[in-house]
């Protein structure tokens, strides 16, 4: 089987590119942990996330969401 020099060069180039990509290894991704705590100042049933988030921010948290069957306000911040 005769390979033309151009075809041989293309195959060789593809093999070299493929082998250099595999040597980089797996990609590591850092995921920030998020701590949660029930709000101490929110009163009543939690219906709107925005209301919960506002109360949580006054408590020093970055965000808040209504969660669970009992509709409680949970506050979140990076650990």
C-alpha positions in Angstrom: 0.0 0.0 0.0 1.6 3.3 -1.1 0.8 6.3 1.0 1.4 9.7 -0.5 3.7 11.9 1.4 0.9 14.4 2.2 -1.4 11.7 3.5 1.4 10.3 5.6 2.1 13.8 7.0 -1.5 14.4 7.9 -1.8 11.0 9.7 1.4 11.7 11.6 0.2 15.1 12.6 -3.1 13.8 13.9 -1.3 11.1 15.9 1.0 13.7 17.5 -1.8 16.0 18.4 -3.8 13.2 19.9 -0.9 12.0 22.0 -0.2 15.5 23.4 -3.8 16.1 24.5 -3.9 12.8 26.4 -0.8 13.7 28.4 -2.5 16.7 30.1 -4.4 14.4 32.5 -7.7 15.0 34.1 -9.1 18.5 34.8 -9.5 19.4 38.4 -12.4 21.7 39.3 -12.6 23.3 42.7 -16.2 23.5 44.1 -16.9 25.9 46.9 -18.7 24.4 49.8 -21.9 26.1 50.9 -23.0 26.1 54.5 -26.7 26.4 55.4 -28.5 27.4 58.6 -32.1 28.1 59.4 -32.9 31.7 59.7 -33.3 33.0 63.3 -35.2 36.1 62.5 -37.6 34.9 59.8 -41.2 34.5 61.1 -44.1 32.6 59.6 -44.3 30.4 56.5 -41.6 30.9 53.9 -43.4 31.5 50.6 -41.1 33.8 48.6 -37.3 33.2 48.3 -36.7 36.9 47.9 -38.1 37.7 51.4 -36.1 34.9 52.9 -32.9 36.1 51.1 -33.4 39.6 52.4 -33.8 38.5 56.0 -30.7 36.2 55.6 -28.6 39.0 54.4 -29.4 41.0 57.5 -28.1 38.0 59.5 -24.8 38.1 57.6 -25.5 35.4 55.0 -25.2 35.7 51.2 -28.5 34.1 50.2 -31.6 32.4 51.5 -34.3 30.1 50.1 -37.6 28.6 51.2 -37.1 24.9 51.5 -38.7 21.8 52.9 -42.2 20.5 53.7 -42.5 23.0 56.6 -41.6 25.9 54.4 -38.7 27.2 56.4 -36.3 29.9 55.5 -32.7 28.5 55.1 -29.8 30.9 54.9 -26.7 30.1 52.8 -23.0 31.3 52.8 -19.7 29.9 51.6 -17.9 27.9 54.3 
